Amino acid sequence: MKPTEPYIARAISFIELFEKQGWRLKVYSILHPDKTLNQNLIKATEETALSFLPQPAVTPRHYGLGFISVHQGKSYDFVTVAYWAYDSELKHQTYMRPSSSSQRLEPVTGDELSSDVWDIRLLAFERDAWLQNVLRSPKPDLEAYLQERLTETV
């Protein structure tokens, strides 16, 4: 088997800290080189996130912390909303829509659900930040976790 397209690096950038209804989530963009950051997609993503995230944000089961990935791909936009639960679990839901579309973000399920090399890079970074600042730290530091942010081209 041979790749059908040449690999093209994509920028992964921290955008903002989303703070609503007790939740604090790092928001990232992953951009195909032909794309520019779509602020309307960011707004739609944040609204979609609130419909997925449980309330209250902080309970004995979850911390009210996590991240959002807004991935503007070549043909589709993918959004993943993720939060930390039960100490070491990452609960998440992915949504998609055709790129440059005003259509609503729809949940991805079944065999459509996947992660590509750029999404996996961000997941690995967030895993490592959680391990370092919360699980392996003698005194868990949630603020330090929120301050660790990925910005690189992969």
KACORUR-V702658 format. One record per residue. N is the residue number from 1. RES is the residue in one letter. PHI is phi in whole degrees, -180 to 180 (999 if undefined). PSI is psi in degrees with one decimal (none if undefined). NEAR is the number of other ideal C-beta (glycine too) atoms within 8 Angstrom. Layout:
n: <N N>
res: <RES RES>
phi: <PHI PHI>
psi: <PSI PSI>
near: <NEAR NEAR>
This chain:
n: <1 2 3 4 5 6 7 8 9 10 11 12 13 14 15 16 17 18 19 20 21 22 23 24 25 26 27 28 29 30 31 32 33 34 35 36 37 38 39 40 41 42 43 44 45 46 47 48 49 50 51 52 53 54 55 56 57 58 59 60 61 62 63 64 65 66 67 68 69 70 71 72 73 74 75 76 77 78 79 80 81 82 83 84 85 86 87 88 89 90 91 92 93 94 95 96 97 98 99 100 101 102 103 104 105 106 107 108 109 110 111 112 113 114 115 116 117 118 119 120 121 122 123 124 125 126 127 128 129 130 131 132 133 134 135 136 137 138 139 140 141 142 143 144 145 146 147 148 149 150 151 152 153 154>
res: <M K P T E P Y I A R A I S F I E L F E K Q G W R L K V Y S I L H P D K T L N Q N L I K A T E E T A L S F L P Q P A V T P R H Y G L G F I S V H Q G K S Y D F V T V A Y W A Y D S E L K H Q T Y M R P S S S S Q R L E P V T G D E L S S D V W D I R L L A F E R D A W L Q N V L R S P K P D L E A Y L Q E R L T E T V>
phi: <999 -130 -56 -83 -135 -69 -69 -125 -62 -128 -82 -110 -137 -72 -104 -167 -100 -88 -129 -152 51 86 -89 -132 -129 -77 -107 -121 -114 -126 -117 -63 -57 -85 -109 -120 -59 -98 -64 -66 -68 -60 -63 -62 -63 -65 -66 -63 -58 -64 -77 -92 -71 -72 -124 -72 -69 -110 -143 -63 -99 -146 -94 77 -127 173 -155 -127 -113 -111 -106 -93 -90 -64 -116 -136 -100 -121 -126 -120 -108 -136 -141 -86 -142 46 68 -120 -104 -111 -87 -155 -140 -108 -127 -149 -161 -61 -59 57 -112 -98 -65 -66 -71 -113 -61 -98 -138 58 -77 -79 -75 -158 -131 -99 -62 -75 -62 -66 -61 -65 -58 -64 -61 -65 -59 -63 -64 -67 -58 -65 -91 -119 -74 -95 -78 -58 -129 -52 -122 -66 -66 -64 -58 -64 -82 -80 -138 -97 -142 -164 -107 -119>
psi: <143.7 139.6 142.5 -21.3 150.1 148.7 132.6 123.8 150.5 146.1 130.7 123.3 139.0 133.6 -53.2 169.0 117.1 120.0 106.7 143.4 36.7 -7.7 144.4 112.3 135.9 131.0 127.4 152.5 146.2 118.9 128.5 144.2 -22.7 -1.0 154.6 154.6 125.7 105.4 -31.3 -35.0 -38.9 -45.4 -45.1 -36.9 -45.4 -37.6 -42.6 -40.9 -44.4 -27.3 -21.2 -37.6 133.9 158.1 140.6 163.6 -40.3 122.4 175.8 -14.8 -23.7 156.4 -11.8 20.0 149.8 -150.0 162.3 134.3 123.7 101.5 107.3 101.2 -173.0 -46.0 -22.8 153.8 131.6 134.1 129.6 127.6 124.6 141.2 152.9 134.2 159.6 44.4 -59.8 11.2 142.7 109.4 136.2 157.7 136.4 143.0 158.6 164.3 158.2 141.2 151.0 31.7 152.4 4.8 152.5 148.6 129.7 141.3 142.4 131.7 170.8 -140.4 -2.5 -19.6 122.7 169.3 138.9 -178.4 -30.2 -43.7 -40.9 -34.8 -45.5 -42.8 -43.7 -41.9 -47.9 -37.7 -48.8 -40.0 -39.0 -45.7 -49.8 -46.1 -20.5 -60.2 -39.5 -8.6 136.3 -31.6 103.1 132.2 92.2 -34.5 -39.2 -38.7 -47.1 -27.8 -16.6 119.6 140.1 129.1 109.8 164.7 125.8 none>
near: <1 3 5 3 5 4 5 7 7 11 9 14 8 9 9 5 8 12 6 7 7 8 15 8 14 12 15 15 13 13 11 9 7 4 10 4 9 9 6 7 11 13 8 10 15 12 8 12 13 10 6 7 11 6 6 7 11 7 7 2 5 12 8 10 11 11 10 16 12 14 12 13 10 6 5 9 15 12 15 12 15 12 15 13 10 6 7 5 7 11 9 8 9 10 14 11 11 8 11 3 7 3 7 5 11 8 6 10 5 4 3 7 7 4 5 6 6 11 13 9 11 14 10 8 10 13 9 8 10 12 9 9 12 13 8 5 10 2 4 7 9 10 6 9 12 10 6 10 7 11 6 6 6 8>
